[in-house]
Amino acid sequence: MSFEDRIADSGRNPPPTTFAMRATWLADNWEVLSMGYEEAKADVKKTMREADNQAKETWRRADGEESVSDKIANTGDDIRTTLGNAGDDVRVEADKWHKDVDSDDV
C-alpha cells in the first residue's frame, strides 16, 4: 500500500508515522536507488583498478630502468583492468535490460 493510499484511507487507519512514510517511499523507489548504487560501485571499482595499476607501474620504474618483464607485467595489468571495467559495464547494462524486461511483464 503506497503512502497516498494510506492518506486516502485515513478514516480507518491511524496516520502514518514519519518512519512509515520514509519506509514506504524507500520501498516504492528501491529500484531507482539500487540502480544508481550499482553504477557508483562500478565507477569506484574502475578508479581503484586504475590507481592500483599506476602504483604498480611506478614501483616497477623505481629502480631506474624498465625491463622487458616490467613491460610484460604492465601490459598484463592493463589487460586485466580493461577486462574488469568491461565486465562492470556489461553488468550495469544487463541489469538495466533485465529491469526493463521485468517491468514490461507486469
C-alpha positions in Angstrom: 0.0 0.0 0.0 1.5 3.3 -1.0 1.6 6.4 1.1 -1.1 8.1 -0.9 -3.4 5.1 -0.4 -2.8 5.4 3.4 -3.8 9.0 3.4 -7.0 8.3 1.4 -7.7 5.5 3.9 -7.0 7.6 7.0 -10.5 7.2 8.4 -9.8 3.6 9.1 -6.1 3.6 9.8 -4.1 5.8 12.1 -1.9 8.4 10.3 1.4 7.0 9.3 4.5 7.9 11.3 7.5 9.6 9.8 9.3 6.3 9.8 6.4 4.6 8.0 6.3 7.4 5.4 10.1 7.0 4.8 10.0 3.3 4.7 7.1 3.3 2.2 8.9 5.8 0.0 12.1 3.7 0.1 10.1 0.5 -0.8 8.4 2.4 -3.7 11.7 3.8 -5.1 14.1 0.9 -4.3 14.9 0.1 -8.0 15.9 3.7 -8.8 18.1 3.8 -5.7 19.8 0.5 -6.3 20.4 1.2 -10.0 22.4 4.3 -9.0 24.3 2.3 -6.4 25.5 -0.3 -9.0 26.7 2.4 -11.3 28.5 4.2 -8.5 30.1 1.0 -7.3 31.3 0.2 -10.9 32.9 3.7 -11.0 34.7 3.2 -7.7 36.0 -0.1 -8.8 37.3 1.4 -12.1 39.1 4.1 -10.2 40.6 1.7 -7.8 41.8 -0.6 -10.6 43.5 2.3 -12.4 45.1 3.6 -9.2 46.4 0.1 -8.5 47.9 -0.1 -12.0 49.6 3.3 -11.7 51.1 2.3 -8.3 52.4 -1.0 -9.7 53.9 0.8 -12.8 55.6 3.4 -10.5 57.0 0.7 -8.3 58.4 -1.2 -11.3 60.1 2.0 -12.6 61.6 2.8 -9.1 64.9 1.0 -9.9 65.5 3.5 -12.7 65.2 1.1 -15.7 62.2 -0.7 -17.2 63.0 -4.2 -18.2 61.1 -6.5 -20.6 59.5 -8.3 -17.7 58.2 -4.9 -16.3 56.7 -4.1 -19.7 55.0 -7.5 -19.9 53.7 -7.1 -16.3 52.4 -3.6 -17.1 50.6 -5.0 -20.2 49.1 -7.8 -18.2 47.8 -5.3 -15.6 46.4 -3.1 -18.4 44.5 -6.1 -19.9 43.2 -7.2 -16.5 42.0 -3.7 -15.8 40.3 -3.3 -19.2 38.5 -6.6 -18.9 37.4 -5.8 -15.3 36.0 -2.4 -16.4 34.3 -4.0 -19.4 32.7 -6.7 -17.2 31.4 -4.0 -14.9 29.9 -2.1 -17.8 28.3 -5.2 -19.2 26.8 -6.0 -15.8 25.3 -2.4 -15.4 23.8 -2.6 -18.9 22.5 -6.2 -18.4 20.8 -5.0 -15.1 19.1 -2.2 -17.0 17.8 -4.6 -19.6 16.7 -7.1 -17.0 14.8 -4.4 -15.2 13.2 -3.2 -18.4 12.1 -6.7 -19.3 10.7 -7.3 -15.8 8.7 -4.0 -15.9 7.3 -5.0 -19.3 5.9 -8.3 -17.9 3.9 -6.5 -15.2 
